[in-house]
């Protein structure tokens, strides 16, 4: 194998994403494509909060917040801790929070 085709092979290896990775990446962008989910994730960047607290802070219905938290939980972007009857939600993935922060910075510099 000459050097050129070695380079080509390397490039191909880097570019090929498997089906599962593609699925997770596209689901992640889907999660970040909704303004309400963006607001919730942004709120949970720094602190854990109950459904009530999130709903009050963002002036949303509790059912709306619960629905979006389930979506985010399924993708393992948030987690919760149970304290009595209350669930406290927090960020469960620093990669996605970084993507969110970067994208917010991108929006702000325009
Ligand atoms: Zn930018």
Backbone and ligand atoms as CSV (ligand in chain L), in Angstrom:
chain,resi,resn,atom,element,x,y,z
A,1,UNK,N,N,0.846,-1.202,0.000
A,1,UNK,CA,C,0.000,0.000,0.000
A,1,UNK,C,C,0.880,1.250,0.000
A,2,UNK,N,N,0.687,2.135,-0.973
A,2,UNK,CA,C,1.485,3.373,-0.978
A,2,UNK,C,C,0.915,4.379,0.039
A,3,UNK,N,N,1.678,5.429,0.221
A,3,UNK,CA,C,1.295,6.408,1.254
A,3,UNK,C,C,-0.068,7.052,0.994
A,4,UNK,N,N,-0.313,7.290,-0.272
A,4,UNK,CA,C,-1.554,8.003,-0.616
A,4,UNK,C,C,-2.788,7.182,-0.236
A,5,UNK,N,N,-2.758,5.880,-0.562
A,5,UNK,CA,C,-3.953,5.086,-0.248
A,5,UNK,C,C,-4.084,4.826,1.259
A,6,UNK,N,N,-2.942,4.839,1.953
A,6,UNK,CA,C,-2.995,4.746,3.421
A,6,UNK,C,C,-3.739,5.953,3.999
A,7,UNK,N,N,-3.377,7.110,3.494
A,7,UNK,CA,C,-4.029,8.360,3.935
A,7,UNK,C,C,-5.537,8.286,3.685
A,8,UNK,N,N,-5.853,7.784,2.502
A,8,UNK,CA,C,-7.256,7.693,2.103
A,8,UNK,C,C,-8.030,6.781,3.056
A,9,UNK,N,N,-7.406,5.663,3.410
A,9,UNK,CA,C,-8.052,4.694,4.290
A,9,UNK,C,C,-8.325,5.326,5.657
A,10,UNK,N,N,-7.308,6.027,6.157
A,10,UNK,CA,C,-7.420,6.705,7.450
A,10,UNK,C,C,-8.618,7.664,7.444
A,11,UNK,N,N,-8.686,8.464,6.372
A,11,UNK,CA,C,-9.757,9.452,6.248
A,11,UNK,C,C,-11.112,8.758,6.268
A,12,UNK,N,N,-11.214,7.663,5.515
A,12,UNK,CA,C,-12.477,6.928,5.472
A,12,UNK,C,C,-12.877,6.420,6.847
A,13,UNK,N,N,-11.908,5.911,7.588
A,13,UNK,CA,C,-12.191,5.387,8.933
A,13,UNK,C,C,-12.750,6.472,9.843
A,14,UNK,N,N,-12.189,7.652,9.724
A,14,UNK,CA,C,-12.642,8.760,10.567
A,14,UNK,C,C,-14.065,9.172,10.189
A,15,UNK,N,N,-14.361,9.160,8.893
A,15,UNK,CA,C,-15.645,9.690,8.440
A,15,UNK,C,C,-16.823,8.755,8.656
A,16,UNK,N,N,-16.555,7.451,8.759
A,16,UNK,CA,C,-17.677,6.520,8.853
A,16,UNK,C,C,-18.213,6.424,10.274
A,17,UNK,N,N,-19.452,6.809,10.437
A,17,UNK,CA,C,-20.112,6.670,11.733
A,17,UNK,C,C,-21.071,5.498,11.648
A,18,UNK,N,N,-21.114,4.695,12.715
A,18,UNK,CA,C,-22.040,3.572,12.670
A,18,UNK,C,C,-23.472,4.047,12.911
A,19,UNK,N,N,-24.399,3.187,12.581
A,19,UNK,CA,C,-25.836,3.505,12.633
A,19,UNK,C,C,-26.261,4.017,14.010
A,20,UNK,N,N,-25.782,3.334,15.054
A,20,UNK,CA,C,-26.218,3.688,16.398
A,20,UNK,C,C,-25.722,5.078,16.784
A,21,UNK,N,N,-24.444,5.357,16.429
A,21,UNK,CA,C,-23.891,6.678,16.730
A,21,UNK,C,C,-24.679,7.761,16.005
A,22,UNK,N,N,-24.971,7.517,14.726
A,22,UNK,CA,C,-25.759,8.477,13.951
A,22,UNK,C,C,-27.108,8.727,14.594
A,23,UNK,N,N,-27.715,7.644,15.070
A,23,UNK,CA,C,-29.035,7.760,15.691
A,23,UNK,C,C,-28.952,8.622,16.949
A,24,UNK,N,N,-27.965,8.325,17.800
A,24,UNK,CA,C,-27.842,9.075,19.060
A,24,UNK,C,C,-27.533,10.548,18.793
A,25,UNK,N,N,-26.642,10.802,17.817
A,25,UNK,CA,C,-26.291,12.191,17.494
A,25,UNK,C,C,-27.523,12.940,16.995
A,26,UNK,N,N,-28.289,12.310,16.103
A,26,UNK,CA,C,-29.457,13.015,15.564
A,26,UNK,C,C,-30.534,13.198,16.629
A,27,UNK,N,N,-30.673,12.230,17.535
A,27,UNK,CA,C,-31.618,12.383,18.651
A,27,UNK,C,C,-31.196,13.519,19.581
A,28,UNK,N,N,-29.870,13.645,19.758
A,28,UNK,CA,C,-29.353,14.701,20.629
A,28,UNK,C,C,-29.660,16.075,20.049
A,29,UNK,N,N,-29.457,16.215,18.738
A,29,UNK,CA,C,-29.786,17.497,18.108
A,29,UNK,C,C,-31.288,17.740,18.117
A,30,UNK,N,N,-32.042,16.669,18.024
A,30,UNK,CA,C,-33.499,16.800,18.118
A,30,UNK,C,C,-33.878,17.341,19.508
A,31,UNK,N,N,-33.211,16.805,20.533
A,31,UNK,CA,C,-33.473,17.271,21.898
A,31,UNK,C,C,-33.172,18.759,22.022
A,32,UNK,N,N,-32.135,19.205,21.322
A,32,UNK,CA,C,-31.712,20.600,21.414
A,32,UNK,C,C,-32.447,21.501,20.425
A,33,UNK,N,N,-33.404,20.954,19.695
A,33,UNK,CA,C,-34.085,21.734,18.653
A,33,UNK,C,C,-35.386,22.357,19.146
A,34,UNK,N,N,-35.715,22.160,20.414
A,34,UNK,CA,C,-36.980,22.664,20.942
A,34,UNK,C,C,-36.722,23.763,21.985
A,35,UNK,N,N,-37.312,24.958,21.800
A,35,UNK,CA,C,-37.043,26.076,22.713
A,35,UNK,C,C,-37.319,25.742,24.184
A,36,UNK,N,N,-38.384,25.011,24.470
A,36,UNK,CA,C,-38.700,24.675,25.868
A,36,UNK,C,C,-37.633,23.762,26.454
A,37,UNK,N,N,-37.207,22.765,25.680
A,37,UNK,CA,C,-36.159,21.860,26.178
A,37,UNK,C,C,-34.845,22.608,26.371
A,38,UNK,N,N,-34.552,23.558,25.482
A,38,UNK,CA,C,-33.332,24.362,25.624
A,38,UNK,C,C,-33.394,25.150,26.937
A,39,UNK,N,N,-34.552,25.747,27.226
A,39,UNK,CA,C,-34.703,26.534,28.462
A,39,UNK,C,C,-34.516,25.652,29.692
A,40,UNK,N,N,-35.093,24.455,29.649
A,40,UNK,CA,C,-34.979,23.538,30.793
A,40,UNK,C,C,-33.526,23.100,30.982
A,41,UNK,N,N,-32.877,22.676,29.904
A,41,UNK,CA,C,-31.482,22.220,29.999
A,41,UNK,C,C,-30.574,23.347,30.493
A,42,UNK,N,N,-30.826,24.549,29.991
A,42,UNK,CA,C,-30.018,25.703,30.390
A,42,UNK,C,C,-30.179,25.979,31.885
A,43,UNK,N,N,-31.415,25.863,32.353
A,43,UNK,CA,C,-31.705,26.069,33.775
A,43,UNK,C,C,-31.001,25.016,34.640
A,44,UNK,N,N,-30.911,23.798,34.120
A,44,UNK,CA,C,-30.326,22.702,34.896
A,44,UNK,C,C,-28.809,22.594,34.731
A,45,UNK,N,N,-28.213,23.532,33.978
A,45,UNK,CA,C,-26.751,23.537,33.809
A,45,UNK,C,C,-26.056,23.648,35.156
A,46,UNK,N,N,-26.584,24.536,35.989
A,46,UNK,CA,C,-25.870,24.936,37.193
A,46,UNK,C,C,-26.445,24.358,38.478
A,47,UNK,N,N,-27.722,23.946,38.436
A,47,UNK,CA,C,-28.392,23.584,39.680
A,47,UNK,C,C,-29.404,22.473,39.447
A,48,UNK,N,N,-29.733,21.760,40.530
A,48,UNK,CA,C,-30.831,20.805,40.419
A,48,UNK,C,C,-32.116,21.509,40.839
A,49,UNK,N,N,-33.223,21.104,40.232
A,49,UNK,CA,C,-34.503,21.753,40.502
A,49,UNK,C,C,-35.634,20.742,40.427
A,50,UNK,N,N,-36.688,20.988,41.214
A,50,UNK,CA,C,-37.875,20.147,41.135
A,50,UNK,C,C,-38.716,20.580,39.934
A,51,UNK,N,N,-39.667,19.721,39.532
A,51,UNK,CA,C,-40.570,20.051,38.425
A,51,UNK,C,C,-41.283,21.375,38.718
A,52,UNK,N,N,-41.747,21.502,39.973
A,52,UNK,CA,C,-42.407,22.732,40.427
A,52,UNK,C,C,-41.568,23.970,40.212
A,53,UNK,N,N,-40.325,23.891,40.670
A,53,UNK,CA,C,-39.413,25.039,40.567
A,53,UNK,C,C,-39.152,25.401,39.102
A,54,UNK,N,N,-38.965,24.378,38.264
A,54,UNK,CA,C,-38.733,24.627,36.834
A,54,UNK,C,C,-39.964,25.299,36.220
A,55,UNK,N,N,-41.145,24.743,36.543
A,55,UNK,CA,C,-42.397,25.280,35.991
A,55,UNK,C,C,-42.591,26.739,36.403
A,56,UNK,N,N,-42.322,27.039,37.686
A,56,UNK,CA,C,-42.488,28.411,38.175
A,56,UNK,C,C,-41.493,29.358,37.524
A,57,UNK,N,N,-40.230,28.933,37.483
A,57,UNK,CA,C,-39.184,29.800,36.931
A,57,UNK,C,C,-39.441,30.123,35.459
A,58,UNK,N,N,-39.853,29.111,34.692
A,58,UNK,CA,C,-40.025,29.302,33.252
A,58,UNK,C,C,-41.457,29.676,32.883
A,59,UNK,N,N,-42.332,29.779,33.903
A,59,UNK,CA,C,-43.749,30.079,33.673
A,59,UNK,C,C,-44.370,29.121,32.664
A,60,UNK,N,N,-44.178,27.836,32.973
A,60,UNK,CA,C,-44.747,26.773,32.135
A,60,UNK,C,C,-45.657,25.910,33.000
A,61,UNK,N,N,-46.580,25.181,32.332
A,61,UNK,CA,C,-47.401,24.232,33.082
A,61,UNK,C,C,-46.536,23.058,33.532
A,62,UNK,N,N,-46.873,22.513,34.715
A,62,UNK,CA,C,-46.126,21.353,35.232
A,62,UNK,C,C,-46.158,20.178,34.266
A,63,UNK,N,N,-47.310,19.974,33.611
A,63,UNK,CA,C,-47.444,18.849,32.675
A,63,UNK,C,C,-46.496,19.012,31.485
A,64,UNK,N,N,-46.313,20.254,31.054
A,64,UNK,CA,C,-45.371,20.538,29.952
A,64,UNK,C,C,-43.951,20.205,30.386
A,65,UNK,N,N,-43.589,20.658,31.584
A,65,UNK,CA,C,-42.238,20.429,32.106
A,65,UNK,C,C,-41.990,18.924,32.279
A,66,UNK,N,N,-42.968,18.220,32.874
A,66,UNK,CA,C,-42.829,16.773,33.086
A,66,UNK,C,C,-42.624,16.039,31.775
A,67,UNK,N,N,-43.423,16.429,30.774
A,67,UNK,CA,C,-43.328,15.804,29.454
A,67,UNK,C,C,-41.930,15.976,28.858
A,68,UNK,N,N,-41.414,17.194,28.927
A,68,UNK,CA,C,-40.087,17.454,28.345
A,68,UNK,C,C,-38.979,16.790,29.163
A,69,UNK,N,N,-39.148,16.730,30.474
A,69,UNK,CA,C,-38.143,16.069,31.318
A,69,UNK,C,C,-38.079,14.571,31.011
A,70,UNK,N,N,-39.231,13.972,30.731
A,70,UNK,CA,C,-39.240,12.547,30.356
A,70,UNK,C,C,-38.447,12.328,29.077
A,71,UNK,N,N,-38.686,13.225,28.106
A,71,UNK,CA,C,-37.968,13.160,26.827
A,71,UNK,C,C,-36.455,13.248,27.075
A,72,UNK,N,N,-36.044,14.212,27.891
A,72,UNK,CA,C,-34.620,14.428,28.164
A,72,UNK,C,C,-34.022,13.284,28.987
A,73,UNK,N,N,-34.847,12.712,29.870
A,73,UNK,CA,C,-34.401,11.596,30.706
A,73,UNK,C,C,-34.158,10.352,29.846
A,74,UNK,N,N,-35.049,10.108,28.881
A,74,UNK,CA,C,-34.892,8.961,27.969
A,74,UNK,C,C,-33.579,9.029,27.196
A,75,UNK,N,N,-33.144,10.233,26.900
A,75,UNK,CA,C,-31.877,10.408,26.177
A,75,UNK,C,C,-30.690,10.516,27.135
A,76,UNK,N,N,-30.976,10.367,28.428
A,76,UNK,CA,C,-29.972,10.455,29.491
A,76,UNK,C,C,-29.260,11.815,29.504
A,77,UNK,N,N,-30.051,12.847,29.222
A,77,UNK,CA,C,-29.498,14.204,29.294
A,77,UNK,C,C,-29.785,14.839,30.649
A,78,UNK,N,N,-30.811,14.312,31.339
A,78,UNK,CA,C,-31.063,14.720,32.722
A,78,UNK,C,C,-31.242,13.470,33.585
A,79,UNK,N,N,-31.034,13.649,34.872
A,79,UNK,CA,C,-31.271,12.576,35.843
A,79,UNK,C,C,-32.065,13.174,37.000
A,80,UNK,N,N,-32.627,12.313,37.852
A,80,UNK,CA,C,-33.291,12.879,39.023
A,80,UNK,C,C,-32.886,12.167,40.298
A,81,UNK,N,N,-33.106,12.872,41.394
A,81,UNK,CA,C,-32.864,12.364,42.734
A,81,UNK,C,C,-34.191,12.513,43.464
A,82,UNK,N,N,-34.613,11.447,44.151
A,82,UNK,CA,C,-35.880,11.499,44.861
A,82,UNK,C,C,-35.658,11.936,46.301
A,83,UNK,N,N,-36.425,12.933,46.740
A,83,UNK,CA,C,-36.383,13.363,48.142
A,83,UNK,C,C,-37.820,13.387,48.646
A,84,UNK,N,N,-38.214,12.314,49.364
A,84,UNK,CA,C,-39.612,12.174,49.766
A,84,UNK,C,C,-40.467,11.952,48.533
A,85,UNK,N,N,-41.436,12.851,48.310
A,85,UNK,CA,C,-42.287,12.713,47.124
A,85,UNK,C,C,-41.819,13.610,45.988
A,86,UNK,N,N,-40.747,14.369,46.237
A,86,UNK,CA,C,-40.282,15.324,45.216
A,86,UNK,C,C,-39.092,14.770,44.439
A,87,UNK,N,N,-39.119,14.982,43.116
A,87,UNK,CA,C,-37.993,14.609,42.269
A,87,UNK,C,C,-37.192,15.874,41.928
A,88,UNK,N,N,-35.898,15.802,42.191
A,88,UNK,CA,C,-35.023,16.920,41.829
A,88,UNK,C,C,-34.207,16.544,40.599
A,89,UNK,N,N,-34.392,17.308,39.547
A,89,UNK,CA,C,-33.717,17.031,38.277
A,89,UNK,C,C,-32.413,17.805,38.150
A,90,UNK,N,N,-31.445,17.173,37.478
A,90,UNK,CA,C,-30.193,17.865,37.172
A,90,UNK,C,C,-29.627,17.354,35.852
A,91,UNK,N,N,-28.658,18.077,35.350
A,91,UNK,CA,C,-27.966,17.731,34.118
A,91,UNK,C,C,-27.221,16.396,34.282
A,92,UNK,N,N,-27.312,15.527,33.280
A,92,UNK,CA,C,-26.626,14.232,33.376
A,92,UNK,C,C,-25.571,14.041,32.289
A,93,UNK,N,N,-25.264,15.111,31.548
A,93,UNK,CA,C,-24.279,14.926,30.484
A,93,UNK,C,C,-23.559,16.226,30.149
A,94,UNK,N,N,-22.279,16.288,30.511
A,94,UNK,CA,C,-21.505,17.504,30.293
A,94,UNK,C,C,-21.246,17.792,28.817
A,95,UNK,N,N,-21.148,16.735,27.988
A,95,UNK,CA,C,-20.910,16.967,26.552
A,95,UNK,C,C,-22.017,17.824,25.951
A,96,UNK,N,N,-23.251,17.412,26.243
A,96,UNK,CA,C,-24.394,18.091,25.622
A,96,UNK,C,C,-24.562,19.500,26.200
A,97,UNK,N,N,-24.251,19.650,27.499
A,97,UNK,CA,C,-24.285,20.995,28.092
A,97,UNK,C,C,-23.236,21.884,27.421
A,98,UNK,N,N,-22.068,21.322,27.122
A,98,UNK,CA,C,-21.040,22.083,26.404
A,98,UNK,C,C,-21.518,22.508,25.025
A,99,UNK,N,N,-22.159,21.581,24.315
A,99,UNK,CA,C,-22.711,21.908,22.993
A,99,UNK,C,C,-23.725,23.043,23.124
A,100,UNK,N,N,-24.578,22.934,24.141
A,100,UNK,CA,C,-25.590,23.964,24.375
A,100,UNK,C,C,-24.934,25.320,24.666
A,101,UNK,N,N,-23.935,25.322,25.560
A,101,UNK,CA,C,-23.250,26.574,25.915
A,101,UNK,C,C,-22.572,27.187,24.694
A,102,UNK,N,N,-21.915,26.332,23.907
A,102,UNK,CA,C,-21.234,26.802,22.695
A,102,UNK,C,C,-22.235,27.419,21.734
A,103,UNK,N,N,-23.396,26.786,21.609
A,103,UNK,CA,C,-24.401,27.253,20.663
A,103,UNK,C,C,-25.031,28.561,21.147
A,104,UNK,N,N,-25.183,28.682,22.475
A,104,UNK,CA,C,-25.681,29.941,23.042
A,104,UNK,C,C,-24.653,31.054,22.767
A,105,UNK,N,N,-23.369,30.749,22.975
A,105,UNK,CA,C,-22.310,31.729,22.680
A,105,UNK,C,C,-22.350,32.122,21.207
A,106,UNK,N,N,-22.551,31.127,20.358
A,106,UNK,CA,C,-22.647,31.386,18.914
A,106,UNK,C,C,-23.808,32.344,18.631
A,107,UNK,N,N,-24.954,32.102,19.271
A,107,UNK,CA,C,-26.135,32.954,19.052
A,107,UNK,C,C,-25.877,34.373,19.562
A,108,UNK,N,N,-25.132,34.481,20.668
A,108,UNK,CA,C,-24.916,35.787,21.295
A,108,UNK,C,C,-23.920,36.663,20.521
A,109,UNK,N,N,-23.005,36.051,19.765
A,109,UNK,CA,C,-21.989,36.883,19.100
A,109,UNK,C,C,-22.489,37.455,17.778
A,110,UNK,N,N,-23.716,37.083,17.380
A,110,UNK,CA,C,-24.243,37.626,16.115
A,110,UNK,C,C,-24.879,38.992,16.308
L,1,ZN,ZN,ZN,-20.295,31.468,16.289
